[in-house]
């Protein structure tokens, strides 16, 4: 077993800390409260995504270090697109188009692995969203049932902080919310994340709010340039995905998400 000091992680997170492991790998070491079955689930998802052909970090073994469970991941060079965007805001259009290109490429990949179905996940989230009235919840569930299913790789949390950029290379990370499903629902999820941040206190800076709006517009325009014809279906997904996000209990987003969900009626 490799010796490692736990005093100096290269990153800290709510569920895990990240450490240098060796030249080509990092160690994601989970906190003791995080269930083993959830770590095994992440490992299964990460392998399924990598095997689908999407450019993502390869996952290695599940190991124990000083009584904590961890996953060894391929080391990926680069900085988050969000950091690049904040440091060089004049690249807002370039970053938006790159996000769209990566998302479109992802949606070309078929998920054959035994992973969660997107519709099932959305249904459960809607059912558990306490901020929705009974009638609104029913409308959203009916709308979800009428939407077409698909078998494509969907990230479920695709935004600039989950894309690492190194020169002309880009890698998508953090696949714990991945599912097999409809690409346009995945695009709607990205829109809900970005626009919700703009319309709430998640982005406190007024100037940055404007840049994120421009970024989102560039992303959406280029995605539908690469994959034309899905705009109306995307619009139908927006209230459904917004309603499902209420299950995540983010107080500063609740009012805006309910407003978006009501557009289904």
Secondary structure as UniProt FT lines:
FT   STRAND          11..12
FT   STRAND          16..22
FT   TURN            23..24
FT   STRAND          25..30
FT   TURN            32..33
FT   HELIX           36..52
FT   STRAND          59..65
FT   TURN            66..67
FT   STRAND          68..74
FT   STRAND          79..80
FT   HELIX           81..87
FT   HELIX           89..91
FT   HELIX           92..106
FT   TURN            107..108
FT   HELIX           118..127
FT   TURN            130..131
FT   HELIX           134..146
FT   STRAND          152..154
FT   HELIX           160..162
FT   STRAND          163..166
FT   TURN            167..168
FT   STRAND          169..172
FT   TURN            176..177
FT   STRAND          179..181
FT   HELIX           183..198
FT   TURN            201..202
FT   HELIX           206..226
FT   TURN            228..229
FT   HELIX           231..245
FT   HELIX           246..248
FT   HELIX           251..253
FT   HELIX           254..261
FT   HELIX           262..264
//
